[in-house]
Amino acid sequence: MKTITDTIKERRSVRKYTTEMPGDDLIESVLDAGRWAPSGLNNQPWKFLVVKDPERKSALAGLTKYARVIDSAPVAVCVFLDQDVSYNREKDIMAVGACVQNMLLAAYSLGLGTCWLGEILNKKDEVASYLKVPSDCELMAVITLGYPAGEPEKGSRRSLDSFLVRF
Ligand SMILES: Cc1cc2nc3c(=O)[nH]c(=O)nc-3n(C[C@H](O)[C@H](O)[C@H](O)COP(=O)(O)O)c2cc1C
């Protein structure tokens, strides 16, 4: 059985997908993992919108230079900051980041691929108006979801030593 550390290290961004639609049970498991992320005061400041409809997904794709990633994936999950329950913007955005990472790891452990898309935030107002999201929802990320087509790129990170601060 894989350890969580193996899962963390092996997960890679997937930018090419097969056309197979993941089952609703799998999509729900991924969202559910997001729901279990930690948050300040346990305020759970996230909202999810699952976009599967090809027309809506294609419109979403048209709002980022990473259109090809969204076009390739059968599912795009919009992740919002729920400003209704937000108490501290910095901490709440960090909590949404933890929520997104939970979903990426859960998806990987279920055999699904994901890519965390941030560039689309440049057009977050256009996304909100096209999807008619409530005004208290602020787009934080779009996660593409589906079965990987082929092998993802090799991962790389700087050495641990380079991240250690010495005084
Ligand atoms: C906040 C954030 C924003 C990102 N935005 C994009 C994006 O807009 N397009 C994209 O292709 N990848 C995006 N990525 C994925 C990164 O490029 C990727 O995680 C990084 O290169 C490390 O590769 P790995 O995920 O395969 O380990 C984003 C990742 C994060 C955490």
PDBQT file of the ligand as one rigid body, heavy atoms in Angstrom, charges set to zero:
ROOT
HETATM    1  C1  LIG A 201      -1.288  28.176  -7.634  1.00  0.00    +0.000 C 
HETATM    2  C2  LIG A 201      -0.975  27.322  -8.848  1.00  0.00    +0.000 A 
HETATM    3  C3  LIG A 201      -1.317  27.780 -10.097  1.00  0.00    +0.000 A 
HETATM    4  C4  LIG A 201      -1.057  26.989 -11.226  1.00  0.00    +0.000 A 
HETATM    5  N1  LIG A 201      -1.478  27.429 -12.442  1.00  0.00    +0.000 NA
HETATM    6  C5  LIG A 201      -1.273  26.658 -13.534  1.00  0.00    +0.000 A 
HETATM    7  C6  LIG A 201      -1.790  27.063 -14.800  1.00  0.00    +0.000 A 
HETATM    8  O1  LIG A 201      -2.457  28.097 -14.937  1.00  0.00    +0.000 OA
HETATM    9  N2  LIG A 201      -1.524  26.266 -15.874  1.00  0.00    +0.000 N 
HETATM   10  C7  LIG A 201      -0.846  25.086 -15.750  1.00  0.00    +0.000 A 
HETATM   11  O2  LIG A 201      -0.674  24.384 -16.761  1.00  0.00    +0.000 OA
HETATM   12  N3  LIG A 201      -0.359  24.658 -14.562  1.00  0.00    +0.000 NA
HETATM   13  C8  LIG A 201      -0.574  25.422 -13.448  1.00  0.00    +0.000 A 
HETATM   14  N4  LIG A 201      -0.125  24.981 -12.228  1.00  0.00    +0.000 N 
HETATM   15  C9  LIG A 201       0.563  23.693 -12.106  1.00  0.00    +0.000 C 
HETATM   16  C10 LIG A 201       2.073  23.901 -11.924  1.00  0.00    +0.000 C 
HETATM   17  O3  LIG A 201       2.647  24.306 -13.141  1.00  0.00    +0.000 OA
HETATM   18  C11 LIG A 201       2.701  22.583 -11.424  1.00  0.00    +0.000 C 
HETATM   19  O4  LIG A 201       2.104  22.212 -10.201  1.00  0.00    +0.000 OA
HETATM   20  C12 LIG A 201       4.220  22.713 -11.208  1.00  0.00    +0.000 C 
HETATM   21  O5  LIG A 201       4.868  22.945 -12.437  1.00  0.00    +0.000 OA
HETATM   22  C13 LIG A 201       4.818  21.455 -10.593  1.00  0.00    +0.000 C 
HETATM   23  O6  LIG A 201       4.521  20.315 -11.396  1.00  0.00    +0.000 OA
HETATM   24  P1  LIG A 201       3.740  19.047 -10.807  1.00  0.00    +0.000 P 
HETATM   25  O7  LIG A 201       2.372  19.516 -10.380  1.00  0.00    +0.000 OA
HETATM   26  O8  LIG A 201       3.662  18.073 -11.959  1.00  0.00    +0.000 OA
HETATM   27  O9  LIG A 201       4.537  18.514  -9.671  1.00  0.00    +0.000 OA
HETATM   28  C14 LIG A 201      -0.402  25.738 -11.084  1.00  0.00    +0.000 A 
HETATM   29  C15 LIG A 201      -0.070  25.278  -9.807  1.00  0.00    +0.000 A 
HETATM   30  C16 LIG A 201      -0.381  26.049  -8.693  1.00  0.00    +0.000 A 
HETATM   31  C17 LIG A 201      -0.070  25.496  -7.318  1.00  0.00    +0.000 C 
ENDROOT
TORSDOF 0
